[in-house]
Amino acid sequence: MLAGLTSLLLVFATTFSTNNAYAAQITERSLTLQAGATDGGSLAGGDVYHLFDFVIPTTGNVGSIEFEYCTIAAGTCTTPTGLDTTAATLGSENGATGFSVDNTTNGAPYLTRTAASVSATTQLTYQLQDIINPTTVNETFFVRISTYTSIDTTGTPVDEGVVTASTAEQIVLTGVMPESLIFCTGETVSTTSGQPDCSTTTAGAVAFNQLFSPSDTATATSQMAASTNATTGYSITVNGPTMTSGSDTITAMASTTTGVPGTGQFGMNLRANTVSTSTPAVGTDVAPAANGTDLKGEATTDYATIDSFKFVTGDSVAESSNGGAGPTNSQIFTASYIVNVPGSQTAGTYTSTLTYICTATF
């Protein structure tokens, strides 16, 4: 007799409990590395500021916001080498305010406050100051941002998101400003974009405005421009003879005085002269005018009186001394010349070749 075979079907009923809570994704998120007191924002090992900007998707209470620094975006978090957040402080805050920083755990500082509601789509901005960047150059690192209803990042995150940034090799630019003296002379010197420009200088052949006459003063002008970074500035001297025709001369004005038609006079000054009984309007004051700081050039005393003139070869006619001798930006000086002659002045073509010398002392 064959024994019967009995099949026994065992059915196991297994109940799976689904209790996983997924945080909502933070949007429009960024991390900007900002310069600190002395270091550039992306400097490896620099003491800098980290500016977080993001939008939370969930309306509800926010009591704490964690910033966890990691070498990878997801998975086990390893703090980047050299990163130090233990001195972090809160700079600016916007969108939801009233937070303070808990920096107890290196690599995971968090903001905390008494929980208060924040509306969804609120743009939040927080600046963490005195963060020491990772010390590896050109290292990408990640910061995992999480919001909590609790004040100490306990419990389940409400919203989460990841931002990334990188340290970078610093670009060091080096340039040398040498000792500088820019000086030019000519009949005229113009400006370019409002700045005196020696490349615009015209030739130095200057004619007086009229024939010499015992009843009227002849005038002429030339210009020069100067700038220097010399610590004690510059001095400009005029060098050359008086007006001469063969063996005949016109008397140079040995002291500062006004012009007198009918007498022998050759002189100059560096001012805008007015119309007077002895002097026509001629010349222009230094431009831009001296201000005692970055514009120091001015006429020296003997050549700075309106309607008074002098000519002594070797004299200093201008210096960068306004506000104390020192460096100055470029200015244009106008030298005004006058000639008066007596009725007995010998006829001829009178000339004088003047050389201006600008000396800077460094």
Helices and strands as residue ranges (DSSP letters): E 24-25, E 27-34, E 47-56, E 60-70, E 89-94, E 100-102, E 110-118, E 122-132, E 140-148, E 159-166, E 181-186, E 190-192, E 195-197, G 198-200, E 218-228, E 234-239, E 244-245, E 248-249, E 257-258, E 265-269, E 297-299, G 301-303, E 308-309, E 316-320, E 328-340, E 355-360
